[in-house]
Structure formats: C-alpha cells, structure tokens
Amino acid sequence: MIKEKLEAIFRDIFDDDSIVLTDSTNSSDISDWDSLAHIQLITAIEDSFGIKFTLGEAVSAENVGEFINIIEGKLEK
C-alpha cells in the first residue's frame, strides 16, 4: 500500500504516468529528481500520509526503500 501511494505521488510530481518504483529507485533513475523535486516529494508524502519528516530524514532518504522505511516507522507510532 505504501509503495502504491508513493508511486502515485512520484507520477504526480514528475508528471510521468510511466514511473514504476522499486525499493532502489533513486534520483539517478528519474531525470527530473533534483533538490527542488526532493522537497516537493517530501511535502507531498507528508501530506498524503499525515506524517512529518525530520530534517535529517528528509536529507538522508536517497531511494524509495528508505522513504518506505521512514514512513512505516512513523505510521507505527
């Protein structure tokens, strides 16, 4: 469920319905994933899941698997 929601967010942010996420998907796999897009992703993920990333989490999340781990941890609390 988390990965599917993330995929919808990524498709919206990057305006690309062909994006298919794996745990290892990172900024080198999506050409428009730059620092601004990263901030947009963080904001969209926070809104969608009703969570807040710490600055450290937002900066350290480098691939989809790390995003999923952080989200799972926050949803368990």
TORVEX-69284 format. One record per residue (C-alpha): residue number from 1; chain; x, y, z. Coordinates in pm, whole numbers, plus 50000, padded with zeros to 5 digits. Example, Ala and Ser with C-alpha at 12.3 -4.5 7.8 and 13.67 -1.06 7.14 Angstrom:
REM TORVEX-69284
  num  cadena      X      Y      Z
    1       A  51230  49550  50780
    2       A  51367  49894  50714
***
This chain:
REM TORVEX-69284
  num  cadena      X      Y      Z
    1       A  50000  50000  50000
    2       A  50278  50247  50086
    3       A  50464  50181  49762
    4       A  50146  50227  49558
    5       A  50073  50562  49726
    6       A  50434  50668  49671
    7       A  50413  50570  49306
    8       A  50107  50792  49263
    9       A  50292  51080  49432
   10       A  50600  51034  49213
   11       A  50385  51018  48899
   12       A  50213  51340  49001
   13       A  50529  51531  49099
   14       A  50718  51428  48785
   15       A  50410  51431  48559
   16       A  50502  51086  48429
   17       A  50248  50802  48444
   18       A  50511  50550  48331
   19       A  50708  50565  48659
   20       A  50727  50226  48830
   21       A  50903  50233  49166
   22       A  51130  49974  49320
   23       A  51299  49995  49659
   24       A  51621  50100  49486
   25       A  51468  50375  49270
   26       A  51668  50692  49333
   27       A  51740  51032  49181
   28       A  51967  50888  48912
   29       A  51672  50681  48783
   30       A  51439  50981  48738
   31       A  51597  51261  48539
   32       A  51393  51544  48695
   33       A  51458  51435  49055
   34       A  51666  51727  49176
   35       A  51679  51908  49510
   36       A  51361  52106  49440
   37       A  51173  51792  49334
   38       A  51302  51621  49651
   39       A  51142  51894  49863
   40       A  50819  51861  49666
   41       A  50825  51484  49722
   42       A  50879  51526  50097
   43       A  50591  51772  50122
   44       A  50356  51554  49915
   45       A  50448  51242  50115
   46       A  50391  51423  50444
   47       A  50050  51545  50328
   48       A  49946  51209  50185
   49       A  50046  51001  50487
   50       A  49979  51260  50760
   51       A  50337  51248  50888
   52       A  50630  51487  50928
   53       A  50989  51414  50831
   54       A  51272  51545  51044
   55       A  51533  51745  50856
   56       A  51774  51452  50891
   57       A  51523  51208  50748
   58       A  51437  51438  50459
   59       A  51802  51481  50366
   60       A  51910  51119  50419
   61       A  51630  50949  50222
   62       A  51806  50869  49896
   63       A  51583  50599  49749
   64       A  51228  50470  49763
   65       A  51316  50191  50006
   66       A  51445  50446  50257
   67       A  51127  50653  50217
   68       A  50920  50339  50283
   69       A  51120  50253  50595
   70       A  51078  50604  50735
   71       A  50704  50610  50656
   72       A  50649  50265  50811
   73       A  50831  50375  51125
   74       A  50620  50688  51159
   75       A  50291  50510  51091
   76       A  50367  50251  51361
   77       A  50388  50523  51628
***
